[in-house]
């Protein structure tokens, strides 16, 4: 089993169900393809964003990159077994909730997993309804302690209340616009490719011949511009990365860089010491970034 992620096509009715619910990020780690797809689809119908990987190393990479809210973890995995995944996660202080799903019925095995940092343990074969109930319980427990608000670049997004503020002003977004902005904000200024956005926000593996991401980015920019018209001259908080995709701009960092640039220009104009302050300007830019 390779370490790539896989998405399950959904019907129109299923997509409607998903979009009416609050999304949480869930990672299924299962080397059995049929079971992995089954769990992924079931959790998506519960209203969550779900990815599936088939080995332990891929699971650790995904957790480090995206910090899912919940992991459903099998123990018998290629590359690195489930216990090794658990141990590495907790050693690196990764706080994703973990539900272990295993056919190993020995009490010692369950105790070992719980001691390694698992939050729950479900034996195979299992009741799907019970598994979903346990997942919901873990997510509710996490919601009590985790901050549901994401903040970046002057934007504040509350995943529980579905509220977006831009510099303190409410922005009214559709379900899909909210999901797109949420994914961009999770990257904290990192670039998101169009294909990645199509997969994660629209749950499709095929982005060929479609400009849906560009269309929705335009929608978002217009709504953000409506509450902050000065962005028309300063530049949108959503930046285009030529040939790559999109990212959010940290307006405060950009303001610090602009201020340092103006100061250096003023000093050069008054002192003429261009060489000396040109060197200092580079240092200041590095500090600001």
N, C-alpha and C positions, 0 to 999 in steps of 0.2 A: 504494500500500500504506500503510495507516495504521500508527501506532506502537503500537497496542495489542498486548497479549500474547495468545497463543492456546494452548489446551490440547487435547491429543488424548485422546478417551475410550479407556480401556483395558479389556480383558476381565478377568474374575476371575482367570484364570491369569496374565495379565501383571502384575496388581497383586500377586499372591503373589510373583512373581519379584522385583519391585521391592522389596518390603518385607523380603526376606531379605538384602538387600545394604546396604552402607554408602553413604549418600547424599553426593554432592557437588553443589554448585550450579553449573549450566552454563547459559550464555546463548547461544542460536543467533541470529545476526544475518544474515538472508537475505531478500532481497526477492521471491524466487520462492516462492510459497505452498506448492506441492506439495513442493519440496525442503526447505523449512523444516519442514514437518510431518513429513516422512520422517526428517530428522535428529533432530527432537525426540523422536519415538517410539522411534527406535533407541537414543538415549542414555538414555531413561527405562527401557528394557528392560535396559540395562547397570546400572541401579540408582541413577540420579542424579535430582535435582530439576532439571527443564529448563524454561526459558521461551524463547519465540521472539518476536522483534520484527523489523519489516520495514524500518527505516530507521536511519540513523546517529545522528540526534538522540535517538531513543527508546533506542538502545543506550547512549549516554552517560548518560542519565537513569537507566536501570536499573542500570548499573554503580555509579554514585555512591550510589544508594539501598541496594543489596543486596550489593555487593562479591562477585560470583560467583567461584568458584574457577577457572573456565575459560570463555573465549569462543571460539566457532567463528564466524569473521568473513568474510563475503563482501566483495569490494572494490567491486563496482559497485552502490552503494546510493543510494536517493533521499535528499534533504535534506543528507546529508553522506556522502562516500564512505568506504570502509574505511580508506584511508590517513589521512584526516582524523580518524577515530575513534581510530586508533592514536596519532597524534601528540598529540591532546588528552588521552588517557589517561595517557600517559607524562609529559606536561608537568605534569599534576596529581598525579603520583606514585601513580597507581592501579596496583596490582600484579597484577591478574588476569592469568593466563596466557592468551595469545592464539594460536590456530591459525588462520591465514589459509587460506581455501578460495576458489580463484579459477581462472578459465579463462585468465588471462593468463600465457602460458608464457615470456615474455622473461626472461632471466637478470637483467637490470637491475631488473625489477619485483620479483623475489624478493629481490634484494639490498636494494632500497629498503625493503621491508616489514620485513625483518630488522633493518635499521639503525634503523627507526622504533620497534622494540621488540617485534616479533612473535617468538614462541617457536618456531613451526614454520610450514611453508608446504606445502599440498597442492594439486596441480593437478586441475582438472576436465577430463574425467570421472575419477572416482576409484573405488577399491575401498572399499566400506563397511567391510569387515573391517580394511583397512589404516588407514582413518580412525579407527576405534574403538581400534585398537592405539596409534596416535599420541596420541589423547586420554588413554588410560590411562597412557601414558608421561609425558605432561605432568603429570597429576594425581599420579602417584607421585613425580615430581621435586618437585612443590610440597609434598607431604606431608613430605618429608625436612626441609624448611626452615621450614614454617609450623607455628605452634602449633595443635594440634588441639583445645585446650581453650578453651571460652568461659566467662567468669566474669561474673556480675552478680547483685546483690542477695543475696549469700550463697550462691548456687547455682553449682556448678561442673559443666560438662557436657563430657565427652570424646567427640568425634565419632568418633574412630578405635576406641577401646575400648568405646564404648557404655556408659559409666559416668556416673552422676549422683550428686553429693554435695551435700547441703544442710547448710551449716554443718559440713562435714566428715563427715556421716553418710550412708552409702549409701542411695539411694532406688531401689527396684526398679520399673521402668517397662516397659510394653508398647511395641512398635514404634511405634504411633501416638501414644501419650503422649509418647514420646521426641521424635518429629518435631514435635509441637505445642510442647513446651517449647523445643526448639532454635530454632524460628522466632521465638518470643517473645523469647528471649535475644538473638538476632541484632539485634533492634531496640533493645536497650540502654535499655529504659524507654519507648520510643515505642509509641503505640497501634496495635494491629492490629485491623482490622475483622473481623466475622464472615465476610463474603463473601470477604475476602482469605485468611483462614485456611482456609475451605472449598476455595478454589482451590489454595493452595500446599501444604496438608497432605493434603487428600483428593483432589486433582487433579480437581476438578469445577468447572464454571462455574455450576452451578445450586444456590443455597443457599436457594431459596424453600421454605417449609414444612418445614424441617428444623431441629432443635435439637441437632444432633450436636456442634457446637462447645461449646455450653453443657454438654452431658453430659460431654464429655471434660475440660473445665475443672474440673468438679466432681470427676472422678476424680483429676486432678492435685492439686487443693487437698487432698483427703482424704489422699493419699499423703504430701504435704509436711507436713501437719498431724500425721500419725502419728509423724514423726521429730522434730517441733518443736511440741509441744502448746501452748506459750506463744503461738503465733500466733493461737490462739482468742480471746485478749483484745487482742493487738496488731494483728491484721489480717493477712490472707493476703498472701504475697509476690506473688500474682497478683491484681491489682486489676481490678474492673469499671469501665469508663469509660461512664457512662450514655449510651445512645443511639449509642455509637460502637463499642465492642468491649472488648478487654482489653489490659492491659500489665503488665509486671513492675515491682514497687516496689523501689527501692534502699533497703533497710532501714537502711543506715548513714547515708544522707542524712536519712532520716526521724528517726533517733535524734538527729542533730545539731540538727535543727530543734526537736525536743521539748525538748532540753537548753537551748537558747537561750530558748525560751518560758518554761520554768520559772525560769530566771535572771532574766528581765525581770519576771516576776510577783513574785519575791522582792524585787527592788530597789524596785518600786513600792510593795509593802506596807510596806517599811521607811522609804522616803524621802518618799512621797507625791508625788513629782515625776512624775506620770502623763504629762503632756504631753511633757516632755523625753524620757523613756524610751520612750514610745510611738513617737516618731520614730526613736529608735535601734533599736527592735525591728524596724521595717520594714527598716532597713539590714541588720540581722543576718540576717533571714530571706532577703533577697536574696543575701547572701554564701553562706548555707548551701545555697541551691538552686543 
